[in-house]
Amino acid sequence: MTPPLSGLVTRTSLLLLLLVIASTLAWRWPAVAESTTALERQPLLIKAGQEVFRLEVEMARTADERRTGLMDRDSLAPDAGMLFVYDRIQPPQSGFWMYRTRIPLDIAFIDAHGRIATIHTMQPCPSDTPRECPATLAGAPYQAALEVNAGYFAERGIEEGACVDWPGRTDGCSAAE
């Protein structure tokens, strides 16, 4: 008597499924590992009135780097931040959200001339569901956005109109002025 064919087909299908899953995970592993590498760090200067403030910022230049941002971090050094740089001007109705971001942040939306257009404070979103996290809209066109610890701007008297400068930015205001 021959064994039932359906049992053999089920075992073979299950084995094939496991092989597909294992190969998919093995193929994806380097991409996941690569996305967790440290971002380029650059000095950034903010000129507010007669004072100049220096930060060390991580540069988020690609869509993937900007999408990940400061997610899943428990702290940010007092004079550190993340600068999100765009190739094109972003519209006022676009913005940022705090999904999987654990620390309160200030965000400054920076115009094409290097001036702070708007500043907002953002609180962590405790939800496991992304759509339950509110977005903070820029409210003005911007070409970069700077995230720092909440309270950073107010504690230093940095307001809208302050000049922000970083290596590679070629036009607009200069924090060294």
C-alpha positions as CSV (number, residue, x, y, z in Angstrom):
1,M,0.0,0.0,0.0
2,T,1.3,3.4,-0.9
3,P,1.3,6.3,1.6
4,P,-1.4,9.0,1.2
5,L,-0.2,11.6,-1.3
6,S,-1.8,14.5,0.5
7,G,0.4,14.1,3.6
8,L,3.5,14.1,1.4
9,V,2.3,17.2,-0.4
10,T,1.5,19.0,2.9
11,R,5.0,18.3,4.3
12,T,6.7,19.3,1.1
13,S,4.7,22.5,0.9
14,L,5.5,23.3,4.5
15,L,9.2,22.7,3.9
16,L,9.2,25.0,0.8
17,L,7.4,27.7,2.8
18,L,10.1,27.5,5.5
19,L,12.8,27.7,2.9
20,V,11.2,30.8,1.3
21,I,10.9,32.5,4.7
22,A,14.5,31.7,5.7
23,S,15.9,32.9,2.3
24,T,13.9,36.1,2.6
25,L,15.2,36.8,6.1
26,A,18.7,36.0,5.0
27,W,18.4,38.3,2.0
28,R,17.0,41.2,4.0
29,W,19.4,40.9,7.0
30,P,22.2,43.1,5.4
31,A,19.7,45.8,4.5
32,V,18.4,45.9,8.0
33,A,21.9,45.9,9.5
34,E,22.9,48.7,7.1
35,S,19.9,50.9,8.1
36,T,21.0,50.9,11.8
37,T,24.5,52.3,11.1
38,A,25.5,55.6,12.4
39,L,24.7,58.7,10.3
40,E,27.3,61.3,9.3
41,R,27.8,63.9,12.0
42,Q,28.4,67.5,11.2
43,P,28.8,70.7,13.2
44,L,25.8,73.1,13.0
45,L,25.7,76.8,14.0
46,I,22.7,78.8,15.0
47,K,23.1,82.6,15.2
48,A,20.4,84.2,17.4
49,G,21.0,87.9,18.0
50,Q,24.6,88.3,19.0
51,E,25.1,84.7,20.2
52,V,26.2,81.7,18.2
53,F,25.3,78.2,19.4
54,R,27.0,75.1,18.2
55,L,25.4,71.6,17.9
56,E,26.8,68.3,16.6
57,V,24.0,66.9,14.4
58,E,23.4,63.7,12.6
59,M,22.6,64.3,8.9
60,A,19.5,62.6,7.6
61,R,19.7,63.1,3.8
62,T,18.0,60.1,2.3
63,A,14.3,59.2,2.5
64,D,15.1,56.1,4.7
65,E,17.3,58.1,7.1
66,R,14.6,60.8,7.3
67,R,11.9,58.2,7.9
68,T,13.8,56.6,10.8
69,G,14.9,59.9,12.3
70,L,15.3,59.6,16.1
71,M,13.0,56.6,16.6
72,D,13.7,54.1,19.3
73,R,16.3,56.3,21.2
74,D,16.1,56.8,24.9
75,S,18.2,60.0,25.0
76,L,19.8,62.8,23.0
77,A,23.0,64.6,24.2
78,P,22.3,68.2,25.3
79,D,24.2,69.8,22.3
80,A,23.2,67.2,19.7
81,G,20.4,66.9,17.2
82,M,19.4,65.6,13.8
83,L,19.2,67.7,10.7
84,F,16.8,66.5,8.0
85,V,17.9,67.9,4.7
86,Y,15.8,67.9,1.5
87,D,16.8,68.5,-2.1
88,R,13.6,70.5,-2.8
89,I,11.5,72.9,-0.8
90,Q,8.8,71.0,1.3
91,P,5.3,72.4,1.5
92,P,3.9,74.0,4.7
93,Q,1.3,71.2,5.1
94,S,4.0,68.5,5.4
95,G,5.6,67.7,8.7
96,F,6.9,65.2,11.2
97,W,5.4,62.7,13.7
98,M,6.6,61.1,16.8
99,Y,5.8,57.5,16.2
100,R,8.3,55.3,18.1
101,T,10.1,58.4,19.3
102,R,10.7,58.2,23.1
103,I,12.0,61.7,23.9
104,P,10.3,65.1,23.7
105,L,11.8,67.2,20.9
106,D,11.8,70.7,19.6
107,I,11.7,71.0,15.8
108,A,12.8,74.0,13.8
109,F,11.7,74.2,10.1
110,I,14.4,76.0,8.2
111,D,13.7,77.9,4.9
112,A,15.8,77.9,1.7
113,H,17.8,80.9,3.0
114,G,18.8,79.1,6.2
115,R,16.5,81.0,8.5
116,I,14.2,79.3,11.1
117,A,10.7,79.7,9.7
118,T,8.8,78.0,12.5
119,I,9.5,76.2,15.8
120,H,7.3,73.5,17.5
121,T,7.6,71.2,20.5
122,M,6.7,67.6,19.9
123,Q,5.8,65.0,22.6
124,P,6.4,61.3,22.3
125,C,3.5,59.2,21.0
126,P,3.0,56.1,23.2
127,S,0.7,54.4,20.6
128,D,1.8,51.2,18.9
129,T,-0.3,52.3,15.9
130,P,1.3,54.9,13.6
131,R,-2.0,56.4,12.5
132,E,-2.8,57.3,16.2
133,C,0.3,59.6,16.4
134,P,-0.4,63.3,15.5
135,A,1.7,65.0,12.8
136,T,3.4,68.4,13.5
137,L,2.9,70.4,10.4
138,A,5.6,72.9,9.4
139,G,3.2,75.8,8.7
140,A,5.8,77.3,6.3
141,P,7.8,76.1,3.3
142,Y,11.1,74.5,4.4
143,Q,14.2,72.9,3.0
144,A,15.6,71.4,6.3
145,A,14.3,70.6,9.7
146,L,16.3,70.5,12.9
147,E,15.3,68.2,15.9
148,V,16.8,68.9,19.3
149,N,15.8,68.2,22.9
150,A,12.6,69.9,23.9
151,G,13.2,73.3,25.4
152,Y,16.6,73.8,23.7
153,F,15.4,76.8,21.6
154,A,13.5,78.6,24.4
155,E,16.3,78.1,26.9
156,R,18.7,79.8,24.6
157,G,16.4,82.5,23.2
158,I,16.5,81.1,19.7
159,E,13.5,82.2,17.8
160,E,12.0,82.3,14.3
161,G,14.4,84.2,12.0
162,A,17.6,82.9,13.6
163,C,20.2,81.8,11.0
164,V,21.2,78.1,10.8
165,D,24.4,77.1,9.0
166,W,26.1,73.7,8.4
167,P,28.8,72.4,6.1
168,G,27.7,72.1,2.5
169,R,25.0,74.8,2.7
170,T,26.0,77.4,0.2
171,D,23.4,80.2,0.0
172,G,21.4,82.3,2.3
173,C,22.3,83.6,5.7
174,S,25.5,82.7,7.5
175,A,25.8,82.0,11.2
176,A,29.3,83.4,11.0
177,E,28.0,86.9,10.0
